[in-house]
Amino acid sequence: MSRSRVFRLVTEPFKILALPPLGVDKTVVDAARASFGRFGGKKKKYDMSDCITFVDHMDPTLTKEDERLLRYLASKGHLSPFRHVFQPMVVEAHEAFMRQLFRYVTGSCFTSGMAATDVPWNEASTRYMQMNKVYVRDVFHRQSETAKQGASEAFDDAEQVLIQQLFATKVQLTMRVYDELLDMGVAREEARGLLPLNFVTRVYWTPSLQALLNLYQQRSGEGAQEEMREFADAISHVLFRNFPHAWGALLAHIK
């Protein structure tokens, strides 16, 4: 019996659900001062008199000296303390977008020449669920003649309409066949071979501040794809809200 699933065409390249941050600006400061055996302030030693000591609350207040330390760390490229704070998020985007984003999971393993395996990533599985959203961009562009990986000017209005219709028709046909295979009882893990790269998926991602700095440095420039530049700017907005001093110090010293 047909289950007549309904899929939707969406035009938003991505959506971000910013979850509560793990850590604060002061966390970076405390991590940096661990080199001197201190915690919670310049002159405060670790209180580890018992076998296990629980810290129930950490004062997030930054002193002027703390702010200077953040700027110093960023200016000298001492980035390991910035790996102690994380910004969890749920990202919804099409698969081609996610493939670009995933490079910052694998690539961050050796960010700045040092190990940094701190980027947990869990993605919706097409083995467990059927996909019901497909991304169709609202503006198509010509292939650039100077940049092999880039786009150039947009098509004119008449051409846009034709391309939109052709693209949507092909996507709808593909998704109908995908649904038919599922209705026939074909395993999801095999039927998914038909899914186009623009089907929409979700990931639960928990990158550190250092990992996101790497992304921002590479994807905020003019050479990056437009939707990735928009994503980098959106992430920067989130980080300014949750880590204003640490993120501000990093951006002030981007090379």
C-alpha positions as a Markdown table, in Angstrom:
| # | Residue | x | y | z |
|---|---|---|---|---|
| 1 | Met | 0.0 | 0.0 | 0.0 |
| 2 | Ser | 1.3 | 3.4 | -0.9 |
| 3 | Arg | 2.2 | 5.7 | 2.1 |
| 4 | Ser | 2.1 | 8.8 | -0.2 |
| 5 | Arg | 4.8 | 10.7 | 1.7 |
| 6 | Val | 5.0 | 14.4 | 1.1 |
| 7 | Phe | 8.3 | 16.2 | 0.4 |
| 8 | Arg | 8.8 | 19.9 | 0.3 |
| 9 | Leu | 11.0 | 22.1 | -1.8 |
| 10 | Val | 12.8 | 24.7 | 0.4 |
| 11 | Thr | 14.9 | 27.7 | -0.6 |
| 12 | Glu | 16.9 | 28.4 | 2.6 |
| 13 | Pro | 20.4 | 27.0 | 2.2 |
| 14 | Phe | 20.8 | 26.4 | 5.9 |
| 15 | Lys | 19.3 | 26.9 | 9.4 |
| 16 | Ile | 21.1 | 26.9 | 12.7 |
| 17 | Leu | 19.7 | 26.0 | 16.1 |
| 18 | Ala | 22.3 | 27.5 | 18.5 |
| 19 | Leu | 22.3 | 25.4 | 21.7 |
| 20 | Pro | 23.6 | 26.6 | 25.1 |
| 21 | Pro | 27.4 | 27.0 | 24.9 |
| 22 | Leu | 29.8 | 24.8 | 26.8 |
| 23 | Gly | 32.1 | 27.2 | 28.7 |
| 24 | Val | 32.5 | 31.0 | 28.8 |
| 25 | Asp | 35.2 | 33.5 | 28.0 |
| 26 | Lys | 36.7 | 32.9 | 31.4 |
| 27 | Thr | 37.2 | 29.2 | 30.6 |
| 28 | Val | 39.8 | 30.1 | 28.0 |
| 29 | Val | 41.6 | 32.3 | 30.6 |
| 30 | Asp | 41.6 | 29.5 | 33.2 |
| 31 | Ala | 42.9 | 27.0 | 30.6 |
| 32 | Ala | 45.7 | 29.3 | 29.7 |
| 33 | Arg | 46.7 | 29.8 | 33.3 |
| 34 | Ala | 46.9 | 26.1 | 33.9 |
| 35 | Ser | 50.4 | 26.4 | 32.7 |
| 36 | Phe | 51.2 | 28.1 | 36.0 |
| 37 | Gly | 49.2 | 25.7 | 38.1 |
| 38 | Arg | 46.5 | 28.2 | 38.8 |
| 39 | Phe | 42.7 | 28.0 | 38.4 |
| 40 | Gly | 40.0 | 30.6 | 38.7 |
| 41 | Gly | 42.3 | 33.6 | 38.9 |
| 42 | Lys | 45.9 | 34.7 | 38.5 |
| 43 | Lys | 46.8 | 34.2 | 42.2 |
| 44 | Lys | 44.4 | 31.3 | 42.9 |
| 45 | Lys | 46.0 | 27.8 | 43.1 |
| 46 | Tyr | 44.2 | 24.6 | 42.3 |
| 47 | Asp | 42.2 | 23.4 | 45.3 |
| 48 | Met | 42.8 | 19.7 | 45.1 |
| 49 | Ser | 43.3 | 18.7 | 48.7 |
| 50 | Asp | 40.7 | 15.8 | 48.4 |
| 51 | Cys | 40.8 | 12.9 | 46.0 |
| 52 | Ile | 37.9 | 14.4 | 44.1 |
| 53 | Thr | 36.9 | 18.0 | 44.3 |
| 54 | Phe | 33.7 | 19.2 | 42.6 |
| 55 | Val | 33.4 | 22.8 | 41.3 |
| 56 | Asp | 29.7 | 23.7 | 41.3 |
| 57 | His | 30.0 | 27.2 | 40.0 |
| 58 | Met | 32.6 | 29.2 | 38.1 |
| 59 | Asp | 32.7 | 33.0 | 38.2 |
| 60 | Pro | 32.4 | 34.1 | 34.6 |
| 61 | Thr | 33.5 | 37.7 | 35.3 |
| 62 | Leu | 36.5 | 38.9 | 33.4 |
| 63 | Thr | 39.0 | 41.3 | 34.8 |
| 64 | Lys | 41.0 | 43.8 | 32.6 |
| 65 | Glu | 44.0 | 41.5 | 33.0 |
| 66 | Asp | 41.9 | 38.5 | 31.8 |
| 67 | Glu | 40.9 | 40.5 | 28.7 |
| 68 | Arg | 44.6 | 41.4 | 28.0 |
| 69 | Leu | 45.5 | 37.7 | 28.3 |
| 70 | Leu | 42.8 | 36.7 | 25.7 |
| 71 | Arg | 44.2 | 39.3 | 23.3 |
| 72 | Tyr | 47.8 | 38.1 | 24.0 |
| 73 | Leu | 46.9 | 34.5 | 23.3 |
| 74 | Ala | 45.1 | 35.4 | 20.0 |
| 75 | Ser | 47.9 | 37.7 | 18.9 |
| 76 | Lys | 50.6 | 35.1 | 19.5 |
| 77 | Gly | 48.6 | 32.2 | 18.0 |
| 78 | His | 48.5 | 30.3 | 21.3 |
| 79 | Leu | 45.1 | 28.6 | 20.4 |
| 80 | Ser | 45.0 | 25.5 | 22.5 |
| 81 | Pro | 43.1 | 27.3 | 25.4 |
| 82 | Phe | 40.3 | 28.2 | 22.9 |
| 83 | Arg | 39.7 | 24.4 | 22.4 |
| 84 | His | 38.2 | 24.2 | 25.9 |
| 85 | Val | 35.0 | 26.0 | 25.0 |
| 86 | Phe | 32.4 | 24.7 | 22.6 |
| 87 | Gln | 29.4 | 25.9 | 20.7 |
| 88 | Pro | 26.9 | 23.0 | 20.2 |
| 89 | Met | 24.4 | 23.5 | 17.4 |
| 90 | Val | 22.0 | 21.7 | 15.2 |
| 91 | Val | 22.5 | 22.6 | 11.5 |
| 92 | Glu | 19.9 | 21.8 | 8.8 |
| 93 | Ala | 21.2 | 22.1 | 5.3 |
| 94 | His | 21.4 | 20.2 | 2.0 |
| 95 | Glu | 23.9 | 17.4 | 1.6 |
| 96 | Ala | 26.3 | 19.2 | -0.7 |
| 97 | Phe | 26.5 | 22.0 | 1.9 |
| 98 | Met | 27.1 | 19.4 | 4.7 |
| 99 | Arg | 30.0 | 17.8 | 2.7 |
| 100 | Gln | 31.8 | 21.2 | 2.7 |
| 101 | Leu | 31.1 | 21.7 | 6.4 |
| 102 | Phe | 32.3 | 18.2 | 7.3 |
| 103 | Arg | 35.8 | 19.2 | 6.1 |
| 104 | Tyr | 36.0 | 21.2 | 9.2 |
| 105 | Val | 35.5 | 18.1 | 11.3 |
| 106 | Thr | 38.2 | 16.1 | 9.6 |
| 107 | Gly | 40.5 | 19.1 | 8.8 |
| 108 | Ser | 40.4 | 20.5 | 12.3 |
| 109 | Cys | 42.3 | 17.4 | 13.5 |
| 110 | Phe | 45.5 | 19.2 | 12.6 |
| 111 | Thr | 44.5 | 22.8 | 12.9 |
| 112 | Ser | 47.5 | 25.1 | 13.3 |
| 113 | Gly | 49.9 | 22.2 | 13.1 |
| 114 | Met | 48.6 | 20.5 | 16.3 |
| 115 | Ala | 46.2 | 17.8 | 17.1 |
| 116 | Ala | 42.7 | 19.1 | 17.7 |
| 117 | Thr | 40.2 | 16.2 | 17.5 |
| 118 | Asp | 37.4 | 18.1 | 19.3 |
| 119 | Val | 34.6 | 18.3 | 16.8 |
| 120 | Pro | 31.8 | 15.8 | 17.5 |
| 121 | Trp | 29.4 | 15.3 | 14.6 |
| 122 | Asn | 26.2 | 13.2 | 14.5 |
| 123 | Glu | 24.1 | 13.3 | 11.3 |
| 124 | Ala | 20.6 | 12.1 | 10.5 |
| 125 | Ser | 20.8 | 8.7 | 9.0 |
| 126 | Thr | 19.0 | 7.8 | 5.7 |
| 127 | Arg | 19.1 | 4.2 | 6.9 |
| 128 | Tyr | 16.7 | 5.0 | 9.7 |
| 129 | Met | 14.5 | 7.7 | 8.2 |
| 130 | Gln | 13.2 | 8.9 | 4.8 |
| 131 | Met | 14.1 | 12.4 | 3.7 |
| 132 | Asn | 11.2 | 14.8 | 2.9 |
| 133 | Lys | 12.9 | 18.1 | 2.1 |
| 134 | Val | 14.8 | 19.1 | -1.0 |
| 135 | Tyr | 16.8 | 22.4 | -1.4 |
| 136 | Val | 16.2 | 24.4 | -4.6 |
| 137 | Arg | 18.1 | 27.7 | -4.8 |
| 138 | Asp | 16.1 | 30.7 | -5.7 |
| 139 | Val | 18.9 | 32.1 | -8.0 |
| 140 | Phe | 21.1 | 30.2 | -10.4 |
| 141 | His | 24.5 | 31.4 | -11.6 |
| 142 | Arg | 26.7 | 30.8 | -14.6 |
| 143 | Gln | 29.9 | 28.8 | -14.2 |
| 144 | Ser | 32.9 | 31.0 | -13.7 |
| 145 | Glu | 35.4 | 31.1 | -16.6 |
| 146 | Thr | 38.2 | 32.0 | -14.3 |
| 147 | Ala | 37.5 | 29.9 | -11.1 |
| 148 | Lys | 37.0 | 26.2 | -11.7 |
| 149 | Gln | 35.1 | 25.8 | -8.4 |
| 150 | Gly | 33.1 | 29.0 | -8.5 |
| 151 | Ala | 30.1 | 30.7 | -10.0 |
| 152 | Ser | 29.9 | 34.1 | -11.8 |
| 153 | Glu | 26.9 | 36.3 | -12.7 |
| 154 | Ala | 23.3 | 35.2 | -12.3 |
| 155 | Phe | 21.1 | 34.2 | -15.2 |
| 156 | Asp | 18.6 | 36.7 | -16.4 |
| 157 | Asp | 14.9 | 36.5 | -15.2 |
| 158 | Ala | 13.7 | 34.5 | -18.2 |
| 159 | Glu | 16.5 | 32.0 | -17.9 |
| 160 | Gln | 15.9 | 31.7 | -14.2 |
| 161 | Val | 12.3 | 30.6 | -14.7 |
| 162 | Leu | 13.3 | 27.9 | -17.2 |
| 163 | Ile | 16.1 | 26.6 | -15.0 |
| 164 | Gln | 13.9 | 26.6 | -11.9 |
| 165 | Gln | 11.2 | 24.6 | -13.7 |
| 166 | Leu | 13.7 | 22.1 | -15.1 |
| 167 | Phe | 15.4 | 21.7 | -11.8 |
| 168 | Ala | 12.2 | 21.3 | -9.8 |
| 169 | Thr | 10.8 | 18.8 | -12.3 |
| 170 | Lys | 13.8 | 16.5 | -12.1 |
| 171 | Val | 13.9 | 16.7 | -8.3 |
| 172 | Gln | 10.2 | 15.8 | -8.0 |
| 173 | Leu | 10.7 | 12.9 | -10.4 |
| 174 | Thr | 13.6 | 11.6 | -8.4 |
| 175 | Met | 11.8 | 11.9 | -5.1 |
| 176 | Arg | 8.7 | 10.1 | -6.5 |
| 177 | Val | 10.8 | 7.2 | -7.6 |
| 178 | Tyr | 12.5 | 7.1 | -4.2 |
| 179 | Asp | 9.1 | 7.0 | -2.5 |
| 180 | Glu | 8.0 | 4.2 | -4.9 |
| 181 | Leu | 11.0 | 2.1 | -4.0 |
| 182 | Leu | 10.2 | 2.5 | -0.3 |
| 183 | Asp | 6.6 | 1.6 | -0.9 |
| 184 | Met | 7.8 | -1.6 | -2.7 |
| 185 | Gly | 9.7 | -2.5 | 0.5 |
| 186 | Val | 13.2 | -1.7 | -0.7 |
| 187 | Ala | 15.5 | -1.1 | 2.2 |
| 188 | Arg | 16.1 | 2.6 | 3.0 |
| 189 | Glu | 19.8 | 2.0 | 3.0 |
| 190 | Glu | 19.5 | 0.9 | -0.7 |
| 191 | Ala | 16.8 | 3.3 | -1.9 |
| 192 | Arg | 18.8 | 6.3 | -0.6 |
| 193 | Gly | 21.2 | 5.8 | -3.6 |
| 194 | Leu | 18.7 | 7.8 | -5.6 |
| 195 | Leu | 18.7 | 10.8 | -3.3 |
| 196 | Pro | 20.1 | 14.0 | -4.9 |
| 197 | Leu | 22.9 | 16.0 | -3.3 |
| 198 | Asn | 20.4 | 18.7 | -2.5 |
| 199 | Phe | 18.2 | 16.7 | -0.1 |
| 200 | Val | 18.1 | 18.4 | 3.3 |
| 201 | Thr | 19.6 | 16.7 | 6.4 |
| 202 | Arg | 20.4 | 17.6 | 9.9 |
| 203 | Val | 23.5 | 17.3 | 12.1 |
| 204 | Tyr | 24.3 | 17.8 | 15.8 |
| 205 | Trp | 27.7 | 19.5 | 15.8 |
| 206 | Thr | 29.8 | 20.5 | 18.8 |
| 207 | Pro | 32.9 | 22.4 | 17.5 |
| 208 | Ser | 35.4 | 24.3 | 19.7 |
| 209 | Leu | 36.1 | 28.0 | 19.3 |
| 210 | Gln | 39.4 | 27.1 | 17.6 |
| 211 | Ala | 37.7 | 24.8 | 15.0 |
| 212 | Leu | 35.2 | 27.6 | 14.2 |
| 213 | Leu | 38.0 | 30.1 | 13.8 |
| 214 | Asn | 39.5 | 27.8 | 11.2 |
| 215 | Leu | 36.1 | 27.7 | 9.4 |
| 216 | Tyr | 35.6 | 31.4 | 9.6 |
| 217 | Gln | 39.1 | 32.2 | 8.2 |
| 218 | Gln | 38.6 | 30.0 | 5.2 |
| 219 | Arg | 34.9 | 30.6 | 4.4 |
| 220 | Ser | 34.3 | 34.3 | 5.1 |
| 221 | Gly | 36.4 | 35.6 | 2.2 |
| 222 | Glu | 35.2 | 36.5 | -1.3 |
| 223 | Gly | 36.6 | 33.2 | -2.8 |
| 224 | Ala | 34.2 | 31.1 | -0.8 |
| 225 | Gln | 30.7 | 30.0 | -2.0 |
| 226 | Glu | 28.1 | 32.6 | -1.2 |
| 227 | Glu | 26.0 | 30.4 | 1.1 |
| 228 | Met | 29.2 | 29.3 | 3.0 |
| 229 | Arg | 30.1 | 33.0 | 3.5 |
| 230 | Glu | 26.6 | 33.6 | 4.9 |
| 231 | Phe | 27.0 | 30.5 | 7.2 |
| 232 | Ala | 30.4 | 31.8 | 8.5 |
| 233 | Asp | 28.9 | 35.2 | 9.2 |
| 234 | Ala | 25.9 | 33.6 | 11.0 |
| 235 | Ile | 28.3 | 31.5 | 13.2 |
| 236 | Ser | 30.3 | 34.6 | 14.0 |
| 237 | His | 27.1 | 36.3 | 15.2 |
| 238 | Val | 26.4 | 33.3 | 17.5 |
| 239 | Leu | 30.0 | 33.4 | 18.9 |
| 240 | Phe | 30.0 | 37.1 | 19.5 |
| 241 | Arg | 26.8 | 36.6 | 21.6 |
| 242 | Asn | 28.2 | 33.7 | 23.6 |
| 243 | Phe | 31.9 | 34.4 | 23.8 |
| 244 | Pro | 32.2 | 38.2 | 23.1 |
| 245 | His | 35.7 | 38.7 | 24.5 |
| 246 | Ala | 37.3 | 35.4 | 23.3 |
| 247 | Trp | 35.8 | 35.5 | 19.8 |
| 248 | Gly | 36.5 | 39.2 | 19.5 |
| 249 | Ala | 40.2 | 38.7 | 20.4 |
| 250 | Leu | 40.5 | 35.9 | 17.8 |
| 251 | Leu | 38.9 | 38.0 | 15.0 |
| 252 | Ala | 41.1 | 41.0 | 15.8 |
| 253 | His | 44.2 | 38.9 | 15.0 |
| 254 | Ile | 43.1 | 36.8 | 12.0 |
| 255 | Lys | 46.0 | 36.4 | 9.6 |
